[in-house]
Amino acid sequence: MTTLTIPPAEHGQIRLFAVNRPVDAMARTLQDNDKAAVISDLLGFAVPSGSAELFAVSDLTGVGLPRYLTDGYTVTEAQITADRARLDALEGYVLLLFSSAFDGAETTLRIGPDLTLIGTYGEEQPTMATAPLTADAAQPYTGVPNMTPTTPPRGRAGGAVILLALIVAIGLILWWLL
């Protein structure tokens, strides 16, 4: 049994596992059961919806697992290069487990014999370069605070309701006469 410790507040990490069950047995299991239940059975705990992905590598024919990770999940090519031979050699089913499965909590995973950890890959995070805001309105604590709330106008709402009721009544009378 393999033990993995997930650090607190982790995000943007993808763990790739090879599923060590025969392909035909996995296909039958997925046909007879809900995919979320199969994922929970493999991991030994239930994961939130969208926090894991289970599929046959053969589903990626023409794309391949390395390209699926780089294009679909923005894993950098540098990370893939180190494991490319292993990724290309994978057959059968694989399980992708995302950081969102742990809700930011420190977690210890005990992985049984049905799964083999192939690698952990970080999704590339975009750089957030922004120009500084220089306008006076963008500066904190600018403007004069207004401590007294404005009083809403009175009297007009009642007149508008009466006028609307009158228009509806005239419309109904005209409709009834025609």
C-alpha positions as CSV (number, residue, x, y, z in Angstrom):
1,M,0.0,0.0,0.0
2,T,1.3,3.4,-1.0
3,T,0.8,6.4,1.3
4,L,0.6,9.9,-0.2
5,T,0.3,13.1,1.9
6,I,-1.5,16.0,0.2
7,P,-0.4,19.3,1.7
8,P,-3.0,21.8,3.0
9,A,-4.3,24.5,0.5
10,E,-3.0,22.6,-2.5
11,H,-4.5,23.6,-5.8
12,G,-3.6,23.1,-9.5
13,Q,-2.1,19.6,-9.1
14,I,-3.1,16.6,-11.1
15,R,-2.1,13.1,-9.9
16,L,-2.1,10.5,-12.7
17,F,-2.6,6.8,-11.7
18,A,-2.5,3.7,-13.8
19,V,-5.4,1.4,-13.0
20,N,-4.1,-2.1,-12.4
21,R,-7.2,-4.0,-13.4
22,P,-7.8,-5.9,-16.6
23,V,-9.3,-3.6,-19.3
24,D,-12.3,-5.9,-20.0
25,A,-13.1,-6.1,-16.2
26,M,-12.9,-2.3,-15.9
27,A,-15.1,-1.9,-18.9
28,R,-17.7,-4.2,-17.4
29,T,-17.5,-2.5,-14.1
30,L,-18.0,0.9,-15.6
31,Q,-20.9,-0.4,-17.7
32,D,-22.7,-1.9,-14.6
33,N,-21.9,0.9,-12.1
34,D,-21.8,4.7,-11.8
35,K,-18.4,6.1,-12.7
36,A,-18.3,8.0,-9.4
37,A,-18.8,4.8,-7.5
38,V,-16.0,3.1,-9.4
39,I,-13.6,6.0,-8.7
40,S,-14.6,5.9,-5.0
41,D,-13.9,2.2,-4.9
42,L,-10.5,2.6,-6.5
43,L,-9.4,5.5,-4.2
44,G,-11.1,4.2,-1.0
45,F,-13.0,7.5,-0.5
46,A,-15.7,9.5,-2.3
47,V,-14.5,12.5,-4.2
48,P,-16.6,15.6,-5.2
49,S,-18.1,15.6,-8.7
50,G,-15.5,16.8,-11.2
51,S,-12.5,16.1,-9.0
52,A,-11.4,13.0,-10.7
53,E,-11.5,11.5,-14.2
54,L,-11.4,7.8,-15.2
55,F,-11.0,6.7,-18.8
56,A,-9.4,4.2,-21.1
57,V,-6.1,5.4,-22.7
58,S,-7.4,4.0,-25.9
59,D,-10.1,6.8,-25.9
60,L,-7.2,9.2,-26.6
61,T,-6.2,7.6,-29.9
62,G,-4.8,10.2,-32.2
63,V,-4.2,12.6,-29.3
64,G,-2.2,10.6,-26.7
65,L,-2.0,11.1,-23.0
66,P,0.9,13.6,-23.0
67,R,-0.9,15.9,-25.4
68,Y,-4.2,15.5,-23.5
69,L,-2.4,16.7,-20.3
70,T,-0.7,19.6,-22.0
71,D,-3.6,20.9,-24.1
72,G,-6.5,19.9,-21.8
73,Y,-5.0,20.8,-18.4
74,T,-2.1,23.2,-19.3
75,V,0.5,20.9,-17.8
76,T,3.8,22.3,-19.1
77,E,5.8,20.4,-21.7
78,A,8.8,20.4,-19.4
79,Q,6.9,18.3,-16.9
80,I,5.7,15.9,-19.6
81,T,9.2,15.4,-21.1
82,A,10.5,13.8,-18.0
83,D,7.7,11.1,-18.1
84,R,6.9,11.0,-21.8
85,A,8.1,7.4,-22.2
86,R,6.0,6.2,-19.3
87,L,3.0,8.1,-20.5
88,D,3.2,6.8,-24.0
89,A,3.6,3.2,-22.7
90,L,0.4,3.3,-20.6
91,E,-2.4,1.0,-21.6
92,G,-5.7,0.2,-20.0
93,Y,-7.4,2.7,-17.8
94,V,-6.0,5.8,-16.0
95,L,-7.3,7.9,-13.2
96,L,-6.7,11.7,-13.0
97,L,-7.2,13.0,-9.4
98,F,-7.3,16.8,-9.1
99,S,-6.4,18.9,-6.0
100,S,-10.1,20.0,-5.7
101,A,-10.8,16.5,-4.4
102,F,-9.3,17.5,-1.0
103,D,-11.0,20.9,-0.5
104,G,-7.7,22.5,0.6
105,A,-7.4,20.1,3.6
106,E,-4.2,18.2,4.4
107,T,-5.0,14.6,3.5
108,T,-3.2,11.3,3.7
109,L,-4.1,8.9,0.9
110,R,-3.6,5.1,1.2
111,I,-3.5,3.8,-2.3
112,G,-4.2,0.1,-2.7
113,P,-2.9,-2.4,-5.3
114,D,-5.5,-1.3,-7.9
115,L,-3.7,2.0,-8.5
116,T,-0.1,2.9,-9.4
117,L,1.0,6.6,-9.1
118,I,2.6,7.6,-12.4
119,G,3.2,11.2,-11.6
120,T,2.0,14.5,-10.2
121,Y,1.7,17.4,-12.6
122,G,1.1,21.0,-11.9
123,E,-1.2,23.1,-14.1
124,E,0.5,26.1,-15.4
125,Q,-0.8,29.2,-13.7
126,P,-1.1,32.4,-15.8
127,T,1.0,35.3,-14.8
128,M,-1.2,38.2,-13.6
129,A,0.7,41.3,-14.7
130,T,-1.5,44.3,-14.4
131,A,-0.7,48.0,-14.7
132,P,-1.0,50.0,-11.5
133,L,-4.2,52.0,-11.2
134,T,-3.2,55.7,-11.0
135,A,-6.5,57.5,-11.3
136,D,-7.6,59.4,-8.2
137,A,-10.9,57.5,-8.1
138,A,-8.9,54.2,-7.8
139,Q,-7.1,55.3,-4.7
140,P,-8.3,54.2,-1.3
141,Y,-10.2,56.6,0.9
142,T,-10.8,59.2,-1.8
143,G,-14.0,61.2,-1.9
144,V,-16.1,62.6,0.8
145,P,-17.9,60.1,3.0
146,N,-21.7,60.6,3.1
147,M,-22.9,59.6,6.5
148,T,-26.5,60.3,6.0
149,P,-28.4,58.1,3.6
150,T,-30.5,59.8,0.9
151,T,-34.2,60.0,1.5
152,P,-36.2,58.3,-1.2
153,P,-38.8,60.5,-3.0
154,R,-42.3,60.1,-1.6
155,G,-45.7,60.4,-3.2
156,R,-44.7,59.5,-6.7
157,A,-45.0,55.7,-6.3
158,G,-48.6,55.9,-5.1
159,G,-49.6,58.0,-8.2
160,A,-47.8,55.6,-10.5
161,V,-49.6,52.6,-9.1
162,I,-53.0,54.4,-9.5
163,L,-52.2,55.4,-13.1
164,L,-51.1,51.8,-13.9
165,A,-54.3,50.4,-12.4
166,L,-56.3,52.9,-14.5
167,I,-54.6,51.9,-17.7
168,V,-55.1,48.2,-17.0
169,A,-58.8,48.8,-16.3
170,I,-59.3,50.8,-19.5
171,G,-57.5,48.1,-21.4
172,L,-59.8,45.4,-20.0
173,I,-62.9,47.4,-20.7
174,L,-61.8,47.9,-24.3
175,W,-60.9,44.2,-24.7
176,W,-64.3,43.2,-23.3
177,L,-66.2,45.5,-25.7
178,L,-64.3,44.3,-28.7
